[in-house]
Amino acid sequence: MNSERSTCAPVITTKRETQPLQWTELLKRHGEGMAAIFCGVLTFTAWILNHHYGTWSIFLYILAYIIGGFVKTKEGLITLIKEHELDVNLLMFLAAIGAGSIGYWFEGAVLIFIFALSGALESYTMARSYKDIKSLMDLKPETARLYKSGIETEVPIEELKVNDFVIVKPGERIPADGLIREGVSAINEAAITGESIPEEKSIGDTVFAGTLNGQGSLLIEVKSESESSMFSKIIRLVQEAQSEMPPSQQFIERFEGTYAKLVVGITLLLMIVPHYAFGWGWSETLYRAMVFLVVASPCALVASIMPAMLSAISNSARKGVLFKGGAHLENLANVKAIAFDKTGTLTKGHPQVTDIVPLQSHTEEEMLRIAGSIESLSEHPIAKAVVEKAKQMNCYLSRPDQLQAVTGFGVVAQFEGETWKIGKEAFLDSAYDDQEIGAIVTRLESEGKTVIFIENNEGVAGLLAVQDTLRPEVQKTIKRLKQLGITIVMLTGDKKTTAEAIAAQAGVDEVYAELLPEEKVECVKKLRTIYGNVAMIGDGVNDAPALATAAVGIAMGTAGSDVALETADLVLMNDDLEKIPSAIRLGHKAARIIKQNIVFSLSVIILLIASNFAEFLTLPLGVIGHEGSTILVILNGLRLLKSNS
């Protein structure tokens, strides 16, 4: 189909509908379908009246032509005038007029009816995919309760500024991205992540515009303006996806113009040559030419791709996986290797205490209480991990008397009458010679863990091991990807020992460690020469160049930086890596359905053309075979709306 038709879609507004649907709105939404049905009724009525009221039946046939063919003929004329190209719309109307001109009014009207019906069905497919944007935009709040100087004021969300405070009452939608400053509630984030189970949120947690507040009242500090919210980004991403055509569709549209001219040229020849070459009568010659014009038109071929592609994109968007275009769905289906960033993608992105080794007759709880109390005054990520672990184990924390941070090494503090040091081995006052401690340190470091030493006046009092742990879904995701025949690669700036330890846990095939951002790009290029189509998934600013270099760039939607989100071709809105195998399987299914459609549509065209030249295909059968195949390929594509891949 030409670009004029492919990009047309229902106008989408953010205003909610509060009034009953008017006739104009009904016509806008269902005009094509209503016209097709009315055309069918007129055609059937004219056929009944034909034997006794011939003049009236012809009048009704003409009316059926006009009502059923108006929309598609208009589109064909626009294409002809603006792009100087013939398309299937004009071919169909010419075929119908040709059929009527030789007395086959009923066949021509049936052609118009079925063509209008298939067009309405295709428009339904488009509208169904755009419905996801409309449903998202209906969730977008229009106003917010601004809380300022103790006064609550209702304002449009466009007026909210960063660091403003808003009040969200139970059952209301959150108006802006921000942080909870007061209150506890369960937030339904299905609009953002696709996850229907509400998530418990409390002070300090991040919330997103468009999500639904549960039973608690919240005071939220705004962290992004309306147009920069995650919700607005989602809408833009889906709109981009639905306006961008995959390469296969672009090829079909280029092919359509040339093919349509060829069909018209052959039809003109068939209106003359068989009469002289084969001795056919003029009536038979014109009849066969009209049948050829009908059956040779590439309606089904043109409809083979976009309905299926839009259905797949719509399906994935509802599940929190946003493609920025059909091209990326096609590319993902052909991916042979996926390169994962480590920190924040394969791992959670923040260190956790994994091992506690008490010495000097201390218990684990004592060691953690001492370390947690001292580190409670530090903002270092490892210090936060120690404090978090201490709280998890219900350790009572108290403040140290004095604390001094030594950048790059650790902290020294006075706590409960003793001097304590927590940090690297090089930070210790004296080297230890205990072989048992050395063996423990060697083992922990070989596992890719960072060892923290705790020292008091008597020497090493304990050890803590800290590591950025895998996301819980990583191992299952990688296993499923390998079952799809995909090679898994890790790209990271971390040390080789740490990277290899994480890779072993995750089941990664290849590891590239200690990489700068530009070196990640070179790795992706190298992988593309080896495997062909390579996907890259990451979350940080440093991943953006590699995402742009990969055949498919995948960004973590919640944890990902703005640069990564803008650069990526595919966004996981809830950071769920398990959605990647499902998206690849959906891409495979879409590719299979498109191939089925193309093979089926070409086979039908060839069979009908051959039957026509064999002189046993009637125009009604040609109409049914041709337009029926168009409807079937559209319905086949619509299966992707419900796919559970």
N, C-alpha and C positions, 0 to 999 in steps of 0.2 A: 504494500500500500504506500502511497506517496506520503511525504513528510507532512504535508498539510493536514492529512487525515490522522496520522499517527499521533501527533502531539495534541490534537483537540481533545478536550476533556471537560467535564462539568466544572463550572466556576465554583471555587471553594471560598467561603467566607467564615470568619470566626464568630459571627453573630448567631446566637441560638434561635431556633424556630419556635416561636411561642404561639403562632396563629395556625389555624387549620390550613392545609394545603389548598391553594387556589387553583383554578383551572390553568392559569399560565404556568404555574409551577409543575403541575401534572404533565402538561404538554412538553415542558422543558426536559423533564426526567424520562418520560415514557413516550415521547412523540414518535420516535422511529418504530417502536413496537406497536403503537396504536395505528400508525399509518399502514404497517404491514398487515395487521389484522383486518382493517377496513378494506384494504386492497383485495385480500382473500375473500371477504364477504361479497364485494362487488363482482369479482371474477366468478364466483359460484352462482350468484344471482343471474349474471349475464348468460352463463352456460344454460341455466334452466329456461330462460326466456328466449334462447336462440331459435328454437324451432317455430315459435309462433309470433315472436315480436323481434324480428331480425334487426330492425333499425334501433330499437331501444337497447338491444343487447350490445350493439357496436358502441353506442353512446356510453354504456356502463363500462365496457372494456377500456375505452379511452380514458374514462374517469379513473379506473383502476390503474392505468398506466401513469397518469399524472400524480395521483396520491401516493402510490407505492414507489414510484421512481424519482420523485422530486428531490429528496435529500441526496441520493447517490449521484444523480445526474448533475446536481449543483456542484457537488464535490469534484466530479469529473471535468466540468467546465472550468472551474477555478484552477485545476491542475493544468488544463490545456492553455488557459489564458496566461497564467502566471509563470508556469514552468515549461510551456510549449511541449508538453508530453501527453501522450494518450495513456489512459489507465483502464482498469477493468470496469470501472463504473460506466464510462462511455461505451465500452464494448458491449456491455449487457443491454444498455438502452438502445443502442443501434441494432442489436440482435432482435430485441422485442419489436422495434419498429419494422425491421425487415420481415419478421414473421407476420405481423399484421398486414403489411403491404401485399403479401401473397395469399391473404385470406385466412391465416392461422392466428386469429385474434386470441382464441382461448390459450393456445400454447404460449404466445407472447405475454399474456397477462399472468399465466402461471409462472413464467420465468421472472417477471417483475416481482410477483408475490414472494417466491422463494428467495430471490436475491435480497429483497427488502427484509425478509425474516432473518436471513443469515447476517445482514448488516446490523440489525437490531440486536442480535445475539452477540456480535462482536462488540458493539457499543456497551452492552451489559457487562462484558468482560472488563472493558476499560473502566467503566463506572464502578464495578465491584472492587477493583484494585485501588481506585481513588477514594473509595469509601473509607479505607484505613486512615488516610490523611484527614478526611472529614471527621471521623470518629475521634481522632487525636485532637483536632482543633476544637471540637465540642467540649473536650476535657480542660481546655485552657481557661483558667480563671480570668475574668475581666476586671475585677476589683480586688482590693486588699484592705485589711484593717491596719492602717499605719498607727503605730504606738509611739507618741512623741511627747515628752514632758508630762507624762501621766495622762495624756488625752488620747482617746481612740478616734481616728478619723477614717472614713471609707474613701479610698482614692483609686483611680485607674492604675493597673499594674505598671503601665508605661512610666508612671511618675516615681516609682520606687527607685531609690539610689542604694549603692553599696554602703553597708553599715547601718542602714535603716533597720528598725525593728517592726515586725508585724505580728499580730495575734491571729492564730488559726484555731477556731472552735471545733468541737467534735463533729465529724461528718462533712467538714468542708475540705475543699481542695487547697493545697498549699500553693500560694501565688508566686513564689520565687525560690530559686536555689539559695540555700543558706545553712546555718548551723543552729541547732536547738540550744537556746540559752535558759529556758525554763520549761519544765513539764516532761511527761513521759507518755508515749502513745504507741500504738501499732499502726504503721503506715503501709497502705496498699500501694506498691510501686509497679503494678502491672503495666501502666502506661509507659514506663521507662524501661523496665527490665523484662517484661513478659512473664514475670513470676507472680502468680495469683495469690500466694500465701503472704499475708501482711508480715512486715518485719518490725520487731520491737525497736523503738528508738528512744534515746534519752539525751540528757544534756551533753553537748559536744558532738553529737552525731550529725552527719550531713543529710539534708533532705532536698528533694527536687520539686520544682514547679510542676503542677499538673497531677501530682500524686495525691491520694486520698487519705486524709487524717482519720484515725479511728476514734476511740472514746475519750482520749485525753485532750486538754486544752494546751496549746503550745505558744511560747514566745520565741520567735525565730529572727535571727540576725541575717539580713540579706547579704549575700556574697556575690551576686551577679545581677546585672540589669536584665530586663525582660527579654531583649533580643539576643542576649548572650547565654541564656539559660540552656540547660541540657534539653529541655522540652522543645525549645525553638530549634535547636540543632537537629533533633530527631525529625521534625517536620521538614526542614530544609533537605535533609539527607534523603527522605522518602520521595520528596518532590523531584529532586535531581535524578533519583533512580528511575522514576517513571517517565521522565522526559528523554532519557538517553537510550538510544537504540543499540543493540548488540551488532557486531560486524555482520553476522549472518543475515539480519534483517536489512541492513544497509545494502548488502549485495542483492537481496531479493527485490528491493525497491528500485535499484539501478537496472536490474534485469527486467523488471515489469514494463518499463517504458519501451525498451527495445523489443521485447516480446509482443507487446500490444500492437506496435507498428507492423511487425511481421505478420501477426494474425490478420490485421486489416488488409495488408497487401495480398496475402494468400486468398482471403475471402473474395477480394475483387477479381482475382484470377479465376477462382472457382465459379463465379457468376457468369463467366464467359467460356472458358476453355473446355469444360466437359461437353458443352452443347456441340462443339465442332469436333472435338477429339473422340468422344465416345458415342455421339449421336443421341445424347439425352435431350428430352424436351425442355423447353425454357422453364416450365413450372418445376420440374424435377431438379434442374440445375440450380435455380434460385433457392429451392427448398434445401438442397444439400449444402449450399453455401451458408444459409442461415443456421443450419444445424452445426456446421463446422465453427461458425462464429461463436455459437453458444458453448460448445463442448471444449474448444481450444483455449478459451479464456482462463487465465491463471488465478481465478478467485481463491480456490482452496490452497494453492501454493502460497499466495500472498498472506493468507490467514494462518499459515502453519506455525509461525514463530512468535509474533508479539503477544497474542492472547495467552500462550503457554508461558512466555517469559514474565509477563506482568502478573500472572497467577502465582508463579513461583516467588516473585519478589514480594507480593502481597502476603503470601503465606509466611515467609521468613520474617517479615516486618512484625507480624502479630506475635512472633515468638522471641522478639528482642534481637533479631539479627538483621541489620540494615545494609543492603547492597546499594551502592551509589549508581548502579546501572546494570542493564542486562549483560553488557560485555564482561563484567566482573563475575557474574554467575557462570557464564560460558568458560571463562578462564579458570575459575575455581574447579570446575568439573574436570579440567585437564591437568591439575596440579600433580606433580610427581614427588615433590619434596616440600616440607614446611620448615622454615627457620624460626625458632623461638628465641626471643630475648629471655634472659634468665630472671633478673630482679623485677618483681612486680608483674611478671607474666607467668612463668612457670612457678615462681615462688610468690609468697604473700607480699613481699616488698618491705617487710620490717622484721628485724631479728627477734628470735625467741630463745629463752634459756632452755637448753635441751638436756644438760647434765649438771648435777651438783655433786662435787666430790669433797666432803668434809674431812679435815685432818685435825691433829692435835686433840682428839677425843670430842670434837664438836659434832653435833647432829646436823642433818641437812636443814632442818627448820631453823636452828640457831645460825648457821652459816648464811642462809638466805635472809633471815631477819637483820643481821648485821649489815650485809651487803646492800639490802634494800633500803635500810635506814640511811646509810651514807649516800647512796646514789639518788635518794629522793630529792636532793637539791640540785642535781645535774640535769641538763637538757639533752645530753648526748643520747643517740638512738639506743646504744647498748645499755646505758643507765636506765632508760625507760623500760627496756626489756626485763632488766633485773627487778625493777620496782613492780612491774606488771605480774611477774612470776610470784613475787613475795605476796602480793595481794591475793592471787589465785589460791595460794596455800594458807591464806588467813593469818599471815604473820603480822604481829603488832609492830608498826614502824614508828620510830621516834627520831627527832632531829639530832644530827651530830652537833657537837659543841663548836667545832671549827671545820671548815672545808676549803681546800685549795685545789683547783683543777690545773693540771699540767698538760697543756695542749699536746696531743699526739701520744701521750703516755698513760694517763689515768688521773686518779684523784688521791689526795692524802687528807685524812681527817682525824679529829679527836672524838672518840666515841666511847662512852662508858668508862672513861679513865684510861683508855689505851690509844696508842697511835696506830692507825690502820692505813694501809695502802691497797688500792684496787686498780689493777691495770695490766699492762704488758709485762712480760718476763723481764725486759730491760729496765723496768721501773723499780724492780726490787732492790732493797738495800744491799743484799749480798746474794751471790749465786748459791743455789742449792745443789747438793750432791746425792740426793736420795734417788736411787735407781728406780724405785717403785713409782715415785712421782714422775720421773722422766718417761717411764714406759706409758703411764696414763696420758701424759701430754702428747707423746708421739702418736698414740692410738687415736686420740680425739682430733688431732690435726690431720691425720690420714683420712678421717671421715669428712673432711672439709669444714670442720668447726673451728671457730675462733676461741682460743683459751684465755680466760681472764684469771689472773692470780690475785689471791687475797692474802695479805701479809700483815702480821701483828708484830709485837716486840719479840716474840719467840721464833719467828720465821714464817714459812708458808703455812697458813691456817686452812686453806681450802682452794678449790678450783671451780670455776664456772665455765661451761662450754656454751657458746652462743652460735646460733645458725639461723639463716633465713630459710624457713621451712617451705616445702612444696605446698601448693594449693591442693586441697583434698581430691579434686577431680582430675588432677594431672595424669596419674598413672592409667586410669580408665580411658581417658581421652587418647593418650598416646597408643595404647593397645588397640583401640578402635581404628585409629588412623593407619596403623601398621596393617591391620586386616584389610584396609582399602588399598594396600600396596604403596603406601607413601613413606618415604624416608624422613626421619625426624632429625633435625640438626639444632644445636644450641649455639647462639652467638652471645658472648658476654664480655664485659670489661673486667670481670673478676679474675682472681688468681686461678691458675690451671688446676691446682689440687682441689680447691673449693668447687670449681665448675665440674670437674670429673666426678666428684662425690655426688653432687646434685644430679648429674646426668645418669649415674649408675642407679640412683633411687628412682628416677623418672622413667628410665628405659630408653634414653636418647641414643641414636645411632652414631652421630658425629658431634664432636665438641670443638669449638673455636673460642679460645679464651684470651684474656688480656688485650681486648680489641678497643681501639678508639672508634668514634662514630664513622670516620672515613674508611677505616679498615673493615667495618661491618658492611659497608657498601661494596667493597672489593670482594668480600666473601660471598655476598648475594650474587654478584656478577659471575663469580667462579662457579657457584652452584647452578646457575642458569645454563652455563656451558655444559655442565655434566648431566643435569636432569631435565633441562628444558623449562617447562613452567614451574616456577618456584613461588611459594607464598611466604610472606614474612609477617610475624605477629609481634607487636610490641606495645609499649604504653608511654614511653618517655620522649622528650624532645630529641634526645640523642638517637632515637630509633627512626625518626622521621625520614632521613635520607635513605635508609635501607628499605623502609616501607615504600617509598616512591620508586625505588629501583626494582623491587620485586614485581612479578607478573600480577600478583594480588597482594596488596597491603592490607593487613587486618589490625585494627586498633582496639584496645580495651576501652569500652565506652565510659565506664564509671571512673576507673583509676587513670585513664589515659589523659595525656596533656592535650591542650587545644591544637597544638601543631600536629600531633599524631592523628587526631581525629580528622583534621582538615586534609591531611596527606593520604590517609588510608582509603581503600576502595570498599572495605567491608568493616562494619563496626559491631562489636559484641556489646550490647547495651548493659547487660548485667555482669560482664566480665566472666561469663560462664564458658570455659574452654570446651565443655562437652557439646556445645552447639556447633563447633567446627565440623566434626564428622557428619552431623545431621545436615549441615549446609552443603557439604560436598556430595552427600547422597542425593540431596534435593537437586543439585546441579546435574548429577548423573541422570536422574529421572527426567529432568527437563530436557536434557540432550537426547535421551531415548525417545521421548514423546515428539520432539521436533523432527527427529529422523523418521519416526513412524509417519508423521504428518506429511513430510516431503515425499517420501517413497509412495505413500498411499495416493496423494494428490496427483503426482506425476503418472502413476499407474492408471488411475481413472481417466486422466486426459488422453493417454495413449490408447487405452481400450476403447474409449468413446470415439476418438478420431478414426481408428481402424474400423469400428462398426459402421460409422457413417459412410466411409468409402466403400464398404461392402454392401451398402444400400439396404441394410435392414434395421437401422436405428431411426426411430421416429423422433420428431422434435420434442414431444412430451417426455419421452424416455430420456432424451439428451438433457432436457432441463432438469428432470428429477435426479439423474445421475450426477450432473455437474454441480448443481446447487446443494444436493444432498451431501456430496463429498465435502463441500465447504462447511456445512453445518457440523458434520462429523468431526472435522479437524479442530474446529473451535471447541466443541464439547470435549474432545480429547485433551485439549490444553487446559480446560477448566478443571480437570481432575487434580491439577496441581494446587488448586485452592484448598483442598482438603487433605493433601498429602501429609503423612506423619513421618516422612523421612528425617 
